[in-house]
Amino acid sequence: MSGLYQMAGMFVRLINPETAHRMAIAALATGLMPGTRAPGDAALEQTLWGLNFANPVGLAAGFDKNAEAVDGLVGQGFGFVEVGSVTPLPQPGNPRPRLFRLAANGAVINRMGFNNDGLEAVAARLVKRRKGGIVGVNLGKNKSSEDAISDYAQGVAAMAALADYLVVNVSSPNTPGLRALQSADQLEKLLAAVLEIRKEATPDNPPPLLLKIAPDLTDEDKADIARVALETKIDGLIATNTTITRPENLRGANRAETGGLSGRPLFEPSTRVLSEMYQLTEGKLPMIGVGGISSGHDAYAKIRAGASLVQLYTGLIYQGPGLVQRINRDLVALLKADGFSHISEAIGADHR
């Protein structure tokens, strides 16, 4: 499978990145991309938030923004899939071109701008899911909205009964003013409001609510976010979104494009923020580590830094869906090499 993807990948990378992405979604949605099964191993199984994860490797938000290919993605061996970001109203996003490959760095720059079909359309697709699997919904705000809290509240109300978990995304660099919602006073108001809406929408079985944060935070920002997260009693953190920084070693004609940088250059800064947030929250909040994972060793480093689960996206662009299987196999071997019988023993091991 990996060899087949490598051959196809050379052709795909000659195509406009956004066109190639639409082709992948179509192939998954129609069943043209064959499913794979990640190797099952009890050492990787976990129960978090009352959800049973067969393995810790998930698909990050941004790939299937509109929940068009959920069943096909679940069939690729992921332990969980996150769709979105979804905004209350449909919006086209930023002008094209807005997605750029940096192949020499295993990276991508995007300034998509929350392009999506809106809550109503995405909810209708989630209702029609045929397969099981754990599916989370990542929520955003409309670019033109002046009331961010209302937008997120609408998202929670619409998706609470359909999602296995919800994500409040205040960390995309491509919606003006969005990252300002990570400040302590605004974040407190936002989380209090959406938690109340979640309680009203699903009083008997509310889905876990997580917060996705940026890698470009000051020490004060991180301390504030940790405090607010613990005080509001949200269920977890996702660290991190893409970065607006540009390492000096970026190569290629697209290296100066504006937008969020993902892929290998994001691995170190995102893992550093993950580690710091684990310490600041004293390991009390389950965390999902995302950013620059392209191997089992990368995923394991996130877990040892404090992640209970990990997510991929950019790595799949360059290595294909077989990466999910390889990471899970490597994780089992790495756990055994360190003397761990279960993944739970490795979570946050670097801090002990």
N, C-alpha and C positions, 0 to 999 in steps of 0.2 A: 504493500500500500504506500509506504513512504517513497519507494522508487518511482511509482506511478505518479505520485504527487509532485515529485521533483521534476519529472519530465513535463507534466502539465503546467507546473509552476513557471517554467521558463517562458511558456507561451502566455500565460496569464499576466506575467509581469510586463509584457509588451502592451497590454491593454490599459486604458485609463483606470486608475485605482478604484474610483467609484463605480465604474461600469463592471469591473471584475467583482466587486463586492455584491452588486445586484445579481450577477450571474450565480454567485455562490448561494445567496439567499434563495434564488429560484430553484437551484438544484436540490437544496435541502427541503424546501417546501413541497416539491413535487415527487420526492423520493428518488431522484436521479443519483444522489450521492449515497452510496451504500453505507449502512450503519456498521458500527464496530462496538464491541463490548470490552470495556476496561477490565483487566484481570481482577477478579474478585479476591479480596484478602481481608480476613477479619481484623488484621492489624491496622487497616485504614478506615474501618467503619466507625462512625461516631453518631451520637445523638446530641444535637444542639437545639435549643429552643423547642424541644419536643419533636424535632424533625430528624428522620433517620437518613444520614448521608452515607451512601455506599462507598464513596471515596471523597477525598478533600479537594479535588480539582474541578473548578467551575469555570463557566464562560462568563466573562465580564460584560457589563452593559455596554451598548454601543454597536455591537455586532448585529443583533436582531432588534432594532429599535421598535419595530411595530408588531412584534409577536407573530410574524408571518411564517416562521420556520421552527417553532418550538418543538414539535414532535420530532422533526428531523434532527434537531440539535440534541435532544435528550437521547436519541439513538446513537450518538457519537461517543458515548461512554463517559460523559461528564457526570460528576457527582451532583451538580446543580447547574441551572441556567438562569441568567439574569437578563431580562428584556428591558427596553427603554434606552435612553430616558424618554419618558412620556410627559407631555404638557397637556393642560386642560383642553386647549384648542389646537387644531392642526396648524402647523407652520412649516414653511419651506426651508428654513435654515438660511445660512449665509450663501452669498453668490458663489458659483463655481468658477474656477477650480478651488477646492477646499480640502482635498485629501492628497497627501504627498508621501511617496516612499523615499526612504533613505536606506537603500539596500545594503550599502557598505557598513552601516552601523546597526543593521537589524532593527530599524526604527521607522516610525511614521509620524508625520505632523498632520494634525487635523484641526480645522476650524469649522466643523459642520454646523454648529449653532442650534443644537436640539431640533434638527429636522425630524418630524414625525407626524403620524396621522391623527394624533389626539386621543384623548381618553376613551371616547365612545367607540372608535374603531378598534382600538387595541383591546378593550374589554370584550367586545363582541368576538374577537378571535380567541381570547383566552377561554371563553365559555365553551368553545368548540374543541378544546384540547382532547385528543383521543388517548394519548399515552400518559403514564404517570410521570414520575420524576419530580424533583423539587424545582419550582420556578419562582423566582423573585421578580419584582417590578421596581424599576428605578424611576423616581419621579423628579420632574423639573418644573420650572416656571416658564411661562411664555415671555418672549423678549419684550413685547409691548405692554405687559402687565405692570401696573404700578402697585399692586398688592400681592407681594410674594406669598404671604401667609395664606391668603385665600386660594392661591393656585395650588399650593401643596396640600391644603385641606381638601380641596376638590379631588386631588389625586388619591389621597388616602381614602376618602369616602367611596370613590368609584372602584378602587382596587382591593380594599381590605378583605372582601369576601372571596376574591379570585386569586390572590397571590399567596404563596407559601411564606414569603417575607416581603417587606417593603423597605425601600431605600430612599432617604431624603438626600438628594444630590445638590449640595451647595458649593461644589468645588470645580465645576467646569470653567475653564478660562474663556469660553467662547460666547457666553451670554453676559452682556455688560452689567456690572454691579452684583453679579451672583455671588462671587467669593466674599463680598462684604457681609453676607449673611453668616459667615463663620465667626464674626465678632461676638463677644460674650452676650451683650445685651440683646442683639437681634436673634442670636441662636436660642437663647432662653425662651423668648416669646414664640419663636417658630416651633420649637419642639413641644412646648407646653400645649400649643394649639393643635398640632397634629396628633399628639397623644390623646387629647380629649376627643377629637373626631374619630380616631381609631376605636376608642371605647364605645362611642355611640353607634358606630357602624357595625362592629362585631363584639358585642358585650360578652358573649359566651366563649369565644375562641379567637381572640385578637392575634393577628400575625405579628411576628417579631418586627420591630422597627429599628433600622440601622441608619447611621449617618456616614456619608462618604465625604472624606476630607481631602484637601489639596496637599501636595508635597512642599509647596512654597509658603511655609508658615514660619512666623517668628517663634522664639521660645515662649513668649507671652501668649501668642495665639494658641499654641499647643497646650499650655497649662490651662488656659481658659476653656478650651474645648473639652479637655479631660474632666475638669470640674463640672461643667454643665452636663456632660454626658452622664456622669455619676449621679448628680443631683436630680436630673429629670428621670433617671432610671430607664433610659432607652436600652435596647437589647444588645447593641453591638456597634462596632465601627468598621468601616472599610478604608484601608490606607494602601494606596492613594490613587487619586485621579492623575491626569497628565500634568506635565510641568511646563511653565513658560520660560524656564531657564534654557540656555543653549550652551552645552559643553563645547570646549574649544576643538575637540577631536571630531566633530560632526563633518561628514564629507558629502559631496554631491551638490548638484545645482539647486536643490530645494532646501538646503540647510538653513537659509535665512527666512523661510516662509514663517508668517505669524500663525499662532495657534498653539495647541497643546502637543507636546512631544511625548511619545510613548515608545516602548520597546527597550532594548538593552541599555541605552543611556539612562533610563529611568530606574533601573534596578537598584543601584546603590542609594540614591536619595529617598526613594520610596521605602526601602527596607529600613533606612535610618529613622524615618518618621514613624514607621510601624513599631520599631523597637522602643523609641522614646514614648510613644503613646501607651504601649504595654506597661512601661515603668510608671508613667504618670497615673494610670488607672489601676496600678498594683495588680494587674492581671485579672481584674474583676469583670471585665467585659470581653466576651468573645470577639475576635477580630478576624477580618478577611484581608489577606495580604495580596495586593495586586500591583503590578508594575515591573515590566522587564523580565518576566519569567520565560525562559526558553529551554530549561532543562530540569531534570529531577533535583540536581544540586541547588538550583535557584529556588525551587519550591521548598526544599528542605531548609534552606537558609531563612526563608520567611517564617517557616514553622518554628524553628529554633529561636527566632527573634520575637515570637509571640503570636503568630497567626494560627488559628484553629483550622482555617480553610484558606485556599488560594484561588485566584482567578487568572485566566489567560485571555489574550486577544491578539496583540501584535505578533506574538510568537507563532500563532497559527497561520498568519499570512505567509510567513517564510518557511514553515516546516510542515504545515498541513495538519489534519485531524489526528494523524498517528502520534502526534506529540502527547496527546492525553494519555494514551496507553503507556508510552515510554516513561512519562513522569511518574505514573502510579507504580510501574515496575521498579523504577529506580528508588522511589521512596521506601518501598518495602526493604530493599537491599540496604539502604542507608540507615534505616531504623535498626536493623539487625546488626550492622557494623558498629553502631554506637551502643549496643546492648539494650535497646528498647524493644519491648514486646508489643507495644501499641503506640499509635501516634500521639495519644494524649500525654504520654510520658515525655515526648519531645517538645511539646508546645511551651515556648518560653525558656527552653533549656539553657540558652545563653545567659540568662539572668540569674541562674542558680549556681 
